């Protein structure tokens, strides 16, 4: 299914840019009631990674405290962490024929040759837009992302 979706995407969007910067995400939603899994494979040009709450330092200017610094892998850990879909976010299960609680997990199915990462630095919880001053450390070479890839 993933290869078919990728081929379909490239048939409509093949270019030097897409071959260089485009990857493919794998989303798996599992119904808590019946166990049915729904898999989706979507192209991406950049990954929007959240800054984990334990590292968030909300400061308009400057950077967070040194002990609040996080690694890029902490952001990837948060991105691939299983999410519970419940309440207003319940999943419509095709087998159960109704909205059900479910779990959702995102992984990267296909990494692009050049990965563009966007860090979600604005706090959604406040009424005003507050930019987080958390520093995010990342290696300049040898970044190993295999643990975030779909298996």
VENGI-V233912 format. One record per residue. N is the residue number from 1. NEAR is the number of other C-alpha atoms within 8 Angstrom. Layout:
N_NEAR ; N_NEAR
This chain:
1_5 ; 2_7 ; 3_6 ; 4_7 ; 5_10 ; 6_11 ; 7_8 ; 8_8 ; 9_10 ; 10_8 ; 11_7 ; 12_6 ; 13_7 ; 14_9 ; 15_6 ; 16_6 ; 17_7 ; 18_10 ; 19_10 ; 20_9 ; 21_13 ; 22_13 ; 23_12 ; 24_13 ; 25_14 ; 26_13 ; 27_11 ; 28_11 ; 29_11 ; 30_11 ; 31_14 ; 32_9 ; 33_8 ; 34_7 ; 35_7 ; 36_8 ; 37_8 ; 38_7 ; 39_8 ; 40_9 ; 41_13 ; 42_8 ; 43_10 ; 44_9 ; 45_10 ; 46_10 ; 47_9 ; 48_8 ; 49_12 ; 50_11 ; 51_12 ; 52_9 ; 53_5 ; 54_5 ; 55_10 ; 56_12 ; 57_11 ; 58_11 ; 59_11 ; 60_8 ; 61_5 ; 62_6 ; 63_9 ; 64_14 ; 65_8 ; 66_6 ; 67_4 ; 68_12 ; 69_12 ; 70_11 ; 71_9 ; 72_9 ; 73_7 ; 74_10 ; 75_13 ; 76_11 ; 77_9 ; 78_11 ; 79_9 ; 80_10 ; 81_8 ; 82_8 ; 83_7 ; 84_8 ; 85_11 ; 86_10 ; 87_6 ; 88_4 ; 89_6 ; 90_11 ; 91_11 ; 92_8 ; 93_11 ; 94_6 ; 95_6 ; 96_8 ; 97_7 ; 98_7 ; 99_9 ; 100_12 ; 101_13 ; 102_14 ; 103_12 ; 104_12 ; 105_11 ; 106_12 ; 107_11 ; 108_12 ; 109_12 ; 110_8 ; 111_9 ; 112_10 ; 113_7 ; 114_6 ; 115_10 ; 116_8 ; 117_8 ; 118_8 ; 119_8 ; 120_8 ; 121_9 ; 122_8 ; 123_10 ; 124_6 ; 125_4 ; 126_7 ; 127_5 ; 128_4 ; 129_8 ; 130_10 ; 131_10 ; 132_13 ; 133_14 ; 134_14 ; 135_10 ; 136_8 ; 137_8 ; 138_8 ; 139_6 ; 140_5 ; 141_4 ; 142_5 ; 143_7 ; 144_5 ; 145_6 ; 146_5 ; 147_5 ; 148_10 ; 149_10 ; 150_7 ; 151_3
